[in-house]
Structure formats: structure tokens, C-alpha cells
Amino acid sequence: MKCLLLTALMLLTAFVSYGQFSVSGIVKDADTSEPLPGANIFLGEKARATDNEGRFTFTSVSKGIYQLKVTYIGYNIYEQRLTLDDNKELQIVLKPDVFMADEVIVSATRATEKTPTTYTNVDKDEIEANNLGQDLPYLLNMTPSLVTTSDAGAGVGYTGLRIRGSDASRINVTINGIPLNDSESQGVYWVDIPDIASSTENIQIQRGVGTSTNGAGAFGGTINLQTNTKKEKAHGEVINSFGSYDTWRHTLGFGTGLINDRWTFNGRLSKITSDGYIDRATSDLNSYYLSGGYYGKNTLIKAIIFGGKERTYQSWYGTPEARLENDMEGMNVVADLNGFTPEQRANLLESGRTYNFYQYKNEVDDYQQDHYQLHLSQQITNAITAGLSFHYTYGRGFYEQFKEDDDFEDYGLPDVVVGGSTISSSDIIRRRWLDNDFYGVTYSFEYNEGKWNVVLGGAYNKYVGDHFGEIIWAEYAVNSFIEDRYYDNTGHKDDFNTFIKANYQLNDRLNVFGDIQYRNIQYEVDGIDNDLRILAVDAAYDFFNPKFGLLYDLNSTSHLYASYSIANREPVRTDFIDSPEKPRHETLRNLEAGYRKQGSGYHIAANYYLMDYQNQLVLTGELNDVGSPLRTNVSESYRMGVELQGQLRLLDQLRWSANATFSRNKIGLFREVVYDYGADWDEFNVVETTHEDTDISFSPNIVAASQLTCLPFRGMEISLLSKYVGKQYLDNTSNDNRAIEAYFVNDLRLRYTLYTSLIKEIGVTFQVNNIFDERYSSNGYTFGYRAGDFIVRENYYYPQATTNFLASVTLKF
């Protein structure tokens, strides 16, 4: 079946509708009439770059109406609606952009073509092609070394990503240079900013340490988003999507274009709902975006407000391995070991692979997050640009849980006496809250003249997070009020960093890069934890993170690069509050070396990386005194691999892009901990097993992606998107019985775009996900214990959706 589909897709190229006309022309500077080589020309789905004389040609173009767009750095975008009924010879003049460009907002934290590091840029067109309402990780799924997962199984709700095996807490994420990572957990929760992709202009993903940025330490990579930039003309769009699992998405966006040649305003409202693939894993997501900017010749002032409100039914528990294998005996063992009630046992036995442990109707996560940004940029001289940004993020919400027969003492409450009987436990409903404020300032000075490009930047950010819990209902009346807090603690974090990085063009071919960052972190937690422990954390770190590298131009289209970086990273909140000993910070030494070549109709790149860790924090199976899993520093571990990328235009009607990562991800010496409670469950012993040269958990040795696109006739695009992820281990023992099996998933996407005189653009997209109905899981966890000869090992997985579809209609005005 797979071969048949691929063959059919290739055969489409034999039936393409060849046009009758050609479009050619020249692109010049409006002021000097000099030709502009390397300008990007877009004619519908076709793309070209002007040659050294500023000329371009499109051949075999069908009759019809096309949208012609021309872009060139430092110039205004040229757009024209072109009615093609004969050969066209065009004279296009581009006006230099006399306004400050939005790019200055993110330039301090981004890599350029002269930066000797490994990165991928994702532009607006690619974002829009993939944006059917799923969370941002799924829009980036085809980029190198990236693996996505979804708790609800269909890409809406709680989703996550890993880069080179590193989880979200090790990936630095910024929006317009402002940190997005949660200050305490260092994770990123994309569900809090749903449909942010619809307000995103471009994304840069740096793999490895990358260049200095603001916020959390980058141990796997950085993701740098830039939101919508200036458009000269007024515009609007309406997007409606629907799909399997009653998934709906509605987006309304607008932009004023330039008002009085100075002001512009943009806005968006979005709503996304889905029942999810997993039972009851519903999502109800609302989001907004509003920006206003003043653009002067030397001054840019831009205010941005965006945020979201999410209410998702919890599906965090995972699905037992026995349930996925339809093993009735194994499922009953799981129910026995975990003390399931008859209702919980029936739910497990009857649900199938979409099983969700939670059954209480309001077992939900309810959270709102609002972001406020103010960006100021000033051209001080022809060579110096300064930037200053202020930001504030306000988050608040809870997750609600039903707990059966919980002891009152676990909540610091006395027993209840009813009719002479003493009751020490009760069914309860509780809410655990997080109310946090994050605010600060970032700054940058950029010097760009002659052989030098120098950036001085940094930030000061402050976080205050209140964690508290409330009992909102109990089967038996307790001596407390609904708003009484049975635990309450506050985390404070101050994060200061400053960096200077420079590119120097040593000669015509060799560019030298240096980057030095100093980072200071102060972190405190005080109060009572949810298990009624007293918390008293007081930690401080001073990090020095140097980076340097070389880039050598072999010729005008290809170059070599190499860089070496050192990064340090503080532990996360759970490391501090759960570990019996103060955890040590992690250190990463990162070597990157690669080759890139841009040719006519193709692009290739190859990269070698070595990420050598010291004191990496990993799970060992050990628990603290209340059952929470502990992470422990391991002295030596590394990730080493080769990343290959390629893009090829086989024909005007056929394009192929692909990437593959082959890696080794190892821990030198790993100590596994298993608890032995004795044959009669009356003892407690710690059994340690030492493992050497084991695989790091959730780090597949092979990750590959392919996108084969056919353009059979004008406006039509057919793409086969394929993703392969190799075996991943659930822990660090390299035990094949504790693993996520490799999977190969294929999606088929059809897009048709029509340009009309009434509506600027009408786009229809239909995508079938997992067309071969692969039964796979993308995430999971494992735990075990023993009682003498009785050994327990339980694996839990997050199964992903079988064959499903998403469809979208977009109207642009």
C-alpha cells in the first residue's frame, strides 16, 4: 500500500498541466536603477531568485490570475496581481525600506548566515501550510532532530517536543526575544498560548547550545519566535478548520497596513476545541493577539499583547502496557496492584487503546496566561542600533482532582466525628493553584560596520510564583472553609544575564565568531508543600558561558563552519524540593561542525555534533519520603550525532526535502534504584544496580523526516509528509522491555489556492494524518519495585491517534 501511494504520487508528474506562457523580467533599485541579484520572486506556488544581473524567468505557466511577490532584504515587499493570458516581460523596481525593520527586535538573539552554529529557519509560508489548529510543536515536526508528543493523542491540548533527545525544560524558547520558559520548571506549555502560530512571522530553531539568548539555559536547542511584522497594505483573514474527534478551529485576523506612513495595528482572535483521541481528553482553547507599532526612519516603537485561556480534561496518567496489548490478565494485575475500585477496573477493561484513567467530570486543568510586551528600537548612528524591551506575564489557574478515600491528616485536618463514629478519611475534590507574575527588561546594542558585527545584550527578569491548594468539597464535613489553603508556598527567582558576541570578517573567506555570556540566578522557595513538608530553598548560581567558532566560505554558495560552546544550567524546582541533597548544576560542552551549500534548485547541509555533559540530572527510580521521583546528577554522559538535510527541486512540479539524524546518546555509569519491601512486605531495602554505557532515555538513535511535494496544476499542491522515530527507552537502563517502539508515520496533505479579484486569496487544505493507521506511542514512563521474589514492573504509554483528518478553509482579503 505504501509503495502504491508513492508510485501514484510520482505518476502525477506525468499528467501535469503544462502552461502556455512565460513570465520574465528584471528587478532594480528604485533610486539607482541598479539590478538586484538574489531577490526572491514568488509566482503562485513557484519560486525563483534573480541572477547576477537581476533577471528571472518562469516558463510553462498556465493561463490565469496569479499573486506575484518580490522580496529583498532592506527593501519594501513588492506585490502585484498578475493576469496571465500571454507572455509577460516585467520591469520591477523595489523601494528601499526607509523604516526601522521589525527584525531588529530579535536580531540580538538570532544566528545569521555568518554564525558558525546549527540552525533552521521556518518562514511564514511554511508555518501557514502546516497550521491547521494543532499546537506549535506539530507545526515544527518536520524540522531536524525534533520529536513531538501529545497527551490527548491528536496534537491539540498538552503537547511537547524534544530536540536531540532533550526535553522542553532544556530548550530555550523566546517570543520577540522575551523568555517563555516557566522560571521554576523551565518547561514550555504551548497549550497556554494556543494558535500563536497564526500571529508568528518566522521561527528560528538553533540546535545545541546556540548563541547567547535570554532566559533558561539551552541544553538541547533554542526556539526563537518573531510575531507579525509590518505590512504596508491593509489585510484580513478568516480561517475555519475542522477534523476528527470533533476538532474545530476559528480564527479571525486583521491588519491596518501603514496609517499615515507611520502607524500599523494587527489583531487576532482564535478558538480551538477538540474531544481528543484519548477518552475525555477534551480541549477548549481561546486566544488573542493585538499589536500596534510606530515606524519611523530611525525609531521603532511596538506594543504587543497576546495570551490564552485553556481548559483541558486531564490525560496525564497514561495507558498501561497491558491495555495497549489487550492483555486481560495483565490489566487485572494492574488493577490489583494499584488498588482500583470496581468502576476503575471496568473502565480499564472496557476502554481500548484510548483509555483514560480519569473519570470525574471536572478532572480539568484550567489556566489563563496574558503577555504584555513593549519594544523600543533606535538607530543611533548608521552603524549602531539600540533596543530596549519591557515585558510582563500574568498566569493564574488550577487543576481540579477527585480523590477517593483520602486521609484527613494528609491535608492537616483533624478526624471527623459523626454520630459517635470517628472518620479519618473521605472522598474529596481539591484544586491545586499556580498564580504567578513574570516581568523584566531586555536590552541590546548592535554595531554593524565594515568587517565587524558586534552585539551587546542581556536581560533582568523576576518571577514570583504562588503555589497553593484548596479542598472545595468533601463527602464528610471538615473543619475548614472552601478557600482555606491546606498548603501554600512561594517561589522567587531573579535571573540576570549579559552577553557580548561578535563576528569579524578576517579576510574574504574566513569569519571569526566569539560570544561570552555571564548569568546570575537567585532562587528561593518558602512555605508548605502539597505533602505538608516545610520548604526552605535558597540557591544562587554564577555562570560563565563562552562560545567561539569559525566560518569559512569555500565559494559564494558553500561554506564550512565549526564552533565550541560551554553552557551551564541550574536545577529545576522539583530537584530542589524533592532531592535529599542539594543538586548540582549541569554543564554542557558542545562541539558543532558542518557544511552548507546552496545551489540552483537544491540545498544541502551536513552537521556533526558532540554534546558532552557533566552532572546531567537524570531519573534513577529513587523516590523521596513521600513517593516523588528523584533526579540525580550523573558524572558523565554525552550525545553525539550527524544531521543531514537536503532540499531538491526535481522538476518545476516536483520538490523533495528531507532530513535525518543518526546519533549515540550515552551515560557512562548509571545507578538504578529499586525498592524491595521484603517477602512479607515488612521490610524496606534499597537495591542498586550499576549499568555502564547505557542509552539516555527518550533519545532515539535515528530521527528522519521527508516531504515530497507535487504541483500537478496551478494552485494545487499534494504533499506526502513522512516521519520516522527510532526506539526510545523509558529509563536509562537500555532495557528493551522498557521502551517505546520505533514508529513510521505518514500524512497526506492537499492544498489548493485560488486568487480572485474579489477575495485576494482562497485556500483550501485537506490533510489525512497517519494514512497507514500506524499504532504507536510517542511518550511514556516506567516504574517498578519488588517484594522478595515478587517483582513488579509497570510501563505506561501515551498512544497517538490512528488515521484521522483535518481540513481548513482560509479567506484572505
N, C-alpha and C positions, 0 to 999 in steps of 0.2 A: 504493500500500500504506500509506503514512504517513497519507494523508487518510482511508483506510478505517478504520484503527485509531483515529484521533482521533474520527471520527464515531461509531464503535461505543462508545467510552468516553463520549461525550456522551449517547448514547442510553440508557445505563444509568440515567441520571437519570429517564427516563420510566417505569422499571419498579421504582422504589424501593418498598420495603415500608413504607407509612406505618403508624405505630403508632396505638394507640387511646387512649393516656393522656398526661397531662401531669404534670410534676414542677415544683413551685414552692415557694418558701419565703423565709425571711429569715435573714440571718447577723448575729449580735450578739456583742458582747464579753461574756465570761462574768462579769466582775466588775461592769461598769457597766450592762449590758443595752443599751448604745448600739449602733445599727446600724453595720455596717462596709461602707461603699461601696468598690467596686473590688476586693472579694475575688474570687479566681479559683475558679470552680466547674467541675469535670470530672465528667461522667456518661458513662462508657464513652469513646467517641470524640468526644462532644460537649463543647463548652466555652462558658462564659458568664462574664461579670463582673457583680457585683451593681451595682445602680443607686445613686443618691444616698441612697436610703432602705434600702439593704442588701438589696434584694429581687432575686430571679431567677426565671426561668421557662423550662422546656423543654417544648415542645409536640411532638405527633406522635411519641411514644416508644413503641416496641414492648414487648410483654409479655416479661418475662424477668428475669434476675439481672444487676445492674449493680454496678460499683465506683464509689462516689461519693467524690470527694476535694475538699477545700476548703483553699485556701492563702491566707495573708495575711501580709505582712511583719511580723515581730515577734510572731507567734502560732504555736502548735503546729499542725501539719498535722492536719486532721480527715479521717478515712476511715471509710466505712460501706458494708457490703454491703447493697444495696437490692434487695429482691424486688418487682418491679413487676407487679401484676395489677389495679391500679385507680389513679385519680388520687391523687397524693401532695402533701400540703402539709406542709413540713418546717420545724421550728424548730431552727436550728443555732447552737450557741454555741462560740466559739473561746476557748481559754485563752491568755492572754499567755505567751510563752515566757520562763520565768524563768532559762533557762540562757544562757551565752555562746554566741553563734551561730558556726558554722564560718566564716561569711563574713568574720569579722574577719581570718582568715589571709591572704586575698587582697585585702582592701579597699584596702590601700595602693598596689597596682599596677594597679588597675582603674579604668575610666571609669564614671561614673554618668549618670543622666539629666540631670544638671546640667553635665556635662563637654562643652565645645564641640569635640568631635572625632568622628571617624567610626568606628563600631564595630558589630559584630554579636554578639549573644548566642545561644548554642546551648544549649538546656536538655537535661535528662536524657531526656525523651521522644523528642526528635529524634535524640539520639545512639543510643538503643536501636533506633529504627526503621531506622537506616542500618547498624547494627552486625551484619554477617554474617561477620565474621572478617577482613575486609580491614584494612590499616593505616589509621591515623587520617587521613592526607590524603584518603583516599577517602570518609570519613565527612563531611568538610567540603567536598566537591566542589561542592555547590550554593550555597555562600556567595559573595558578590560578589567579582569580580576575582581569583578563585582558579583556578589551573590545576594539575592533578595529572599525575604520570607514574609509571610502574612499569617497572623494568628487566626483570622477568620477564613483564610484559605483562598480569597479571591482578590487580594490587593487593595481592599478598602477597609479602613479601621486601623488597628495597630499593625504596622508594617515595619520592617527593619532591613538593614543591609550590612554586608561585610565587604571590606576591601582587603585583598591579600590575606583573608582569614581573620582580620582584625574587626572586632565588633564596633557598634556605634559609639561606645564610650571612649574609643581610641581614635575616632575620626573627627577632626576639627571641622565644624560647619559654621559658616558665616553668611549673613544676608546683608549685602551692601557693606561688607567689612565689619558688621556688628556680630558678636558671638551669639550662636543659637543654642549650643550645648547647655544642658542643665548644669549649674555650677557644682552641685553635690554629686549626683550620679554620673555626670559627664556624658549622659546619653542624649539622644535626639528623638523627640516624639513627633513624627511627621503628622500624626492624627490631630495635633493641636493647631496646625496651620493648613487645613485641607484646601486643595485646589490652588496652592501657592504657585503651581506651575503656570496657571493662566495669567499670572502677573509677573512672570520671570522672563527676562530678555535673553539671558545666556547663563551658562554654568561652566565653571572650570573645576575639574577633578584632578588634584595632584596626588599621585601615589607615593607612598613612603613618607619621609619627614617633610619634604617640600620646602617652600620658602617660609620665612617668618610670617606669622599672622597673629591675630588677636584671639584670646580665649584659650580653650583647652589644648593641651599638648597633642600634636598629631603623631600618632604611632602607627597608623595604618594608611592614613591619607587625609586630604582636606577636600571639602566640597564648598565652593565659593559661588553663591548665587548673586546675580545682579537683577534687580527688579526692573520694571518697564522704563525705557529711556524715552527721550524726546521724540515726538513725531510732529512734523510740520503741519500736516493736514488733519482735520477733524475725522474721527473714525468711531465706529461702534461695532459690537459683535454680540450675537446671541448664539449660545451653544446649548443643545439639548442632547443628552445621551441616555441610553437605556440598555439593559442587558440581563443576563441570567441572574438568578437569585434576587429578582425584583430590585435590581440596581438602577438608580436614576440619578442624573446629574443635570442641574440647570445653572447656567452661567450667563450673566448679563454684564457687559463691559462697555466702557466709553472712553473717549479721549477728545479733548477740545482742539488739539493741534495748537499751533502758536497763536496766541492772542496778543495783538499789538507788537508782534515780533519779539516778545519777551516772556510771556506767561503761558504755562500749559498745565492742564489738570487731567488726571486719569482716575478711573474708578472701576470697581468690580464688586458684584455680589454673587455668591455661589451657594448652592445647596446640593448635598450629595446624601443619598440614602441607599442602604443595601441590607438585605437579610443575611448576607454572608453564606459561604459554603457550609461552614460548621453550623450545627443546630443552634438556633437562637443567637448567633453571633452578629446581631444587628448593629448598624451604624447609622447615626443621624448627625450629619455634619453641616455646619453653617460657617461661612467665612466671608470676609470683606477685605477690600484694598482701596485706599484713597491716597493720591499723591498730588502735590501742587509744587510747581517749580518756577523760579525766576532765572532766565538765561540771559546773561549779559556777555559782552565781548570778553571780559576778564573775570566775571563773577558768576558763580552758580549757587543758588540757594534752593534747597529742595526739602520739603517736609513730607513724610510718609507715615501713614497709619495703616496697619493691617492686623488681622487676628482671626480667631476662630472659636467656635463653641462646639464641643463634641460630646455625644452621649452614646457610648458603645456598651453592648452587653458583653460581659467578660467571657473570654475563651482562653484564659491563661493556663488552665490546668493541663492541657494536652490530652492525647488519646493513648491509652495503654497499648503496648505492642500486641497483646493478645486480642484486643478488639480489632485491630487492623488485619490480623491474620485469621479472624473469625474463629478463634480457638475458644470454644465454650468452656472447657475445663480450666484453661488459663484465666479466662475472665472471672470465673467463680473464685479462683485463688486470689486474684487481685481484690475482689470484693471482700473476701475473708480477711486478708492481710491488712486492709485499710479500714475495717470496721464499717462497711457500707450498710445503710439501712435497707429494708426491702425495696423501697422506692428507688434508691440509688442503684441497687443491684439490677432492678428491672430496666432502668434507664441504660445501664451499661450493656446488658444483654440484647436489647432491642434496637439500639440506635444505628448500628452500622458504622462506617468509617467517618461519618460526620458527627460522631459522638461529642457531646459537651457535658462535662461533669455537672455544671451549674444548672439548677432548675428553678430557684427562687426568681420570681418575675422581675424584680428590680436589682438583680445582681449586676450593677452597671458601674461604669466609670463615667463621671460627669465633670467636665473641666472646661474652663474658658481661659484663653490667653490673648492678651492685647499688646501689640508692639507699637512704639512711637519712636520715630527717628527724625532727626534734623541734621541735614548735611550742608556744610558751608565750604565752598572751594573758591580760591582766589589765585589768579595769575599775577604773581608779584612782579616778575620780570619775564622776558622771553624765555628764560631758562629755568625759572623757579615757580613752582605751583605749590600752594599750601592747602591743606584740607583739615577741617575740624568737624567732628560729628558727635552729637549728643543722642543718647538713647535711653529708653525706659520700657521695661516689660513687666506687665502685671498678670500673674497667673493665680487662679483660685479654682478649687474643685475638690471632689471626693470620689472614693469608690465605696459602694454600699455592699454589704455582705450579710447573708443569713448564716448564723452559726447555731448548730444543733447541740443542745445539752452542754453549753459551756459553763465552766465553774465560775462562780461569782468572784472567788479570790483572784482569778486571772485579770479581773478588772478593778481590783482593790475595793471590792464591795463586800459587806457582811452577808451572812446567810439570812434567808427569809423564813420567818415562822408563820405558818398558815394552819389554823385550827389545831394547834398543839404539835404540828409536824414541822421539822426543820428541813428546809430545802436549800441545798448548796449549789444547785446548778439550774440552768434554764435555757430554753431556746431564746435567742436574742437576734436583733438586727442592729448592726453597727455601721458607722461611717468613719472612714479614715481620711482626714483632710490634709491638703497641702495648700498653703496660702503664701505666695512668695512675691518678692519685688527684686528686680534686677535692673541696675542703672549704671551709667558711666559715660565716659567720653573717650573717643579715639582721635588721633591726630596723625598728620603726615606732612612732610616737606619733600618734594621731588625736584631734583636738579637734573636737567637733561640738556647737555650741550656737548658738541664735538664727540670725543671718544668716551665721554662719561655719562652714565645714568646712575644717580645716587638717590636712595630713598631713606629718609629718617622717619620712623613711625613708632607707634605704640598706643597704649590704652591704659586707663584705670577703670576697673569695673568693681561694683559692690553688689553682693547678693545677701538677702535676708529671707530665709525660708522657715515658716512656722508649720510644724507637723503636729497634728493633734487628732484625737479620736473621741467620738460620741456614741453612746448607746441610744438609739431612737425608739426602740421597742423591746420589751421583754415579756415572755409568757407569764412570769410572776412579777408583780410589782416590786421594784427595788428602791432602796433609799437614796434616790438620785433624781435629778431633773434631766430632761432631754438634752439640754445644751451643756450639761456638765461634761467636762473633759476627763476621761479616765487616764489619758496620757497627754503630755504637752511638752514639746521641745523645740528649740530654735537653732537653726544653723546660720552662721555668719561667715561670709567668705569675701576677702579682699584680694583682688588679682591685678597686679601691676606688671606691665611689660614695656620694654622699649627695644627697638632694633634699628640697625643701620645695614643696608645692603647696597651693593654697588656692582655695576657691570662696567668693565673698562675694555675698549677695543684696542688690544695691544698692537695688532697690525691688521692687514686686510683680511686675514683669515682667522686669527685667534682672538677670542673674547675670554676675559678672566672675570670670575664672579666670586664675591665674598658676601657673607651675611652673618651678623653677630646679633644675638638676642640675649637680653637679661630679663628674667621673670621672677617676681616675688609673690608668694602666696601665703596668706594668713587665713587659717580655718579654725573655727570654734563651734562646738555644739554643747548646749547646756539644757538640762531638763530631764523629763522622764520619758523613756522609750515605750513603744506599744506593748512590750513584755514586762513593763513596770521596773526596768533597770534604770538606775541613775546614770545619765550620760555626762561626761566631762571630757571633751576633746579639745585640745589646744595644740595645734601644729603649725609650723612655719617652714617655708622652703625658699631657698635662693637657687635659681637655676641659671646656668650659663650654657647657651645653645649655639655653637658655632657651625657654620656651613661654608664650604667653598667648592669651586668647580671650574672646569674649562669647557669651552665650546669651540670646535674647530670646523670651519667651512671648507669642505672638500671642493665644492664649486657652488654656483649660485642656487642649486636645487637640492643639495645634500650636505649633511654635516654629522660630525661625531660629538658626543658630549660625555662628561664624567663628572660626578660630584660626590662629596663625602660630607655627611652631616651627623651631628650629635644632638639628641633631644632627650629631655628629662620630663617626667610626668609624675604628679602627685597621686596617691591612692584615692579611691572614691569613698563616699560616705560609709557604705557598708563595711569596707575594710577597716575603717576607724572604730566603728561602734560594735562590730562583731568579733574582731580578732582579739585573742587574749594578750597579744603583744603588739606594740606599735609597728605597723607595716612600714617597710622601707620604700622609698620612691623607686620608680623604674627608670632605666637608662637604655636608650637605643642608639646604636651606631649604624648608620645607613649608607651603603655604597650603591650608587646608580651609575650605569654606563650604557650608552645606547647610540643608535644610528637612525637617522630620519632622512627620507628622500621624497621630494615632491616632484612628480613628473607630469607629462601631458596625459591626462586621463587616468593617473594612478597615484597612490601614496602608500609608502611602506615605512614601517618602523620596527625596530627590534631593541629590546632593553633587557639588560641583566641587572638584578638587584640582590643585595645581601642586607638583611635586617638582623643585626646581631644584638640580642637583648641581654641586659644584666638586671637581675632581680625582677624578672617579669612575674606578675601576680597571676596565679592560676588556681583553679579549684582542685582540691585533693580528695574530697569525700569526707573531710573532717567537719564536724559541727560544733557550734558553741553550746553553752549550757542551756539554751532554750531551743535548740534544734535548727538554727540558721546555718546555712553552708558557709564555710570559711575559705578565703583565698590565702595562699601562702606564696612568698617570694621563692622562685627557683633561681639558682645562681646563673645557669647558662641555658640559653635557648636561641634559636635563630629561624629565620625564614629566608629561603634562597630560591630564586627562580628566574625564568626567562619569559618575557612578554613579547608576543609577536602581533603586529597589526598590519592590515592591508586594506586598501580601497582600490577598486579597479572598475573602470568603465569599459565593459566588454564591447558594447555597441551603444549607439545613442539610446537604444531602447532597453538595454540590459546593464545593470550595475551590481556589483558584489562588494560587500565589505565584511571583514571577518577579523577576529582576534582570538588568541589562545594564550593561556598561561600554564607553564609547566613548572612545578615548584616542589621543594622539600621543606617541611616545617617541623622542626625537631626540638625536643627538650633533652638536654644531656643526661640529667639524673632526676627522676621523678619519684616522689614518695607517696604512694597511695595509702589512704587510711580507711579501714573498715572496722566497725564496732561489733564485738562479739559479746552477746548478753548471756552466754552460758547455756548449757543443755537444758537447764530448768528455768531459764530466764531470771536467774537470781544473782548473776554476776555482771561485771562490766569490764571488758578488756579491749584495749586498742591494738588491732592487728595491722602492722605496717608491712607493705610490700614495696620493694625498690625496683623500679623499672629504668632501664638505660636506653637512650636513643629512641624515645617514643615520639609519635606524631602529636603535634599540638591539636587540641580539639577544634572542631569546626573549621578545619583548614584543608580543603580538598587539594590534592596534588595536581589536578587538571581542572581548569575552568575555560570554556570556549564558547564563542558566540558567532553567529553568522546571520547576515541579512542579504538575501538575494531579491533584487527588485527588478520587475519588468514593467515597461511603459508601453503597452500594446497600441494605444492610440492616444490622441491629445486629451489631456486631463485625467487619464486613467493610470493608476499605479497599483500593481499587485506585488506584495512582498511576503516572502517566507522568512520568518524570524525563528532561529533555532538557538537553543541554549543547552549546553552540556555542563553538568557539575559532577565532579568525581566524588568518591566515597569520603564521608566526613565522620570522624569519631566523636562520640558524645562526651568522652572524657579523655584523659591524657595517658591511657594505658595501651593504646593501639590494639584493643581487644575487638575482634571482628563481630562479636556478639553484642557490642555496644556501639553501633554505627548507624549512620544514615546512608542508605544505599545510593549509588550513583544514579543520576536521572538525566534524561534527554527529552526536552520539551520543545514542541514546535507550535508556532502561532502563524495563522494566515491572515493577512490584512489587505483589504481592498479600499482604495481611496479614489474618489472621483471629484474633481474640482472644475467648476464652471464659472466663467466670468461673463457677466451680463452688464448691460447699460443701466439697469435699474438697481441691482444689487451688485456691489463690487465683486464679491466672491461667494459662491455657494459650494460648500464642501460636505461630502457625504463619506463617512468611514464605517466600514463593517469589518470587525475583527473576530475571528474564531480562535480562542485560546486553547492550547493543549489539544490540537486536532487529532492526535493519535491516542487520546484518552490514557495518557501515562498515569499510573497510580503511584504517586510519590509523596514524600515528605521533605520539607526544606529546613526543619529545625527540630529540636527535641532536647531531652535531658535524661539523666540516669541516676539512680541511687541504689544502694544495697547495704545489707547488714547480715549478721549470722547469729545463730544460737546453737553453739556446738557444731554438730554436723548439718544442721538445718541452715541452708544458705538462701538468701533472698536477693534477687537482682531484678529491678523493675526499670524498663525503658518506656519513655513516653515520647510521642511524636506529634508534630503539627502537620497533618495531611493537607495537601493543596488540592484545589478544585480540579475535577475531571473536565471533559470537554464543555466549554461554555462560550458565550459570545458577548460582545459589547458593540453597540452601534451609536453613531453620533451624526448630528446634522449641525453644521456651522454656517451662519449667515454673517458676512462682514460687509459693513457699509462705509 
